[in-house]
């Protein structure tokens, strides 16, 4: 009888050890997997950061193209202002509201929404 009890006790101790090792192994495996996921997805060089930076690069390239087009328009206008006197006169007259002698200026006053009193 004592042999059976001793054997049962040893068997229980023997079975407890591998289960703890298995749990620890599983825990380490899960933690390692989570660490790898963090590094590849969320770290400084992770996929999410790379996708975000690629989107930002795309937006910046579009902004660069828009600014180049605006720059070309401004260079063209600058060239017109330097070489085309009629264009320069037109811009000055529109911007400053200047009128030549003998010209008549018509100003249209928008109608007010109220049909009653005029101020």
C-alpha positions, 0 to 999 in steps of 0.5 A: 500500500505504501508503494502505491501511495508513493507512486501516486504522489510521484506521479502527481509531482511528475505530471505537475512539472511538465504542465507548468513547463508547457504553460510557460512555453506557451506563454513565452511563445504568445509573448514572442508572437505579440512582440513580433507583431508589434515590431512588424506592424506598430513599431517605428519601422512597422507596416502601419508607419510605412503605409502612413508615410507612403500616403504622406509622400503621395499627398506631398507629391500632389502638393508639389505638382500643384505648386509647380503649376501655380509657379508656371502661371505666375511666371507667365503672368510676370512675363506678360506684365514685363512685355505686354503693355496692354495686359499691364494696363488692363491689370492696373485699371482693374486693380486700382479702378482707374478710368481713361479720359472720356470713358464712362463707368457704370456701377450696378447697385444690387437690389436689396432683399426687402422691397420696403424701405431704402436706406 
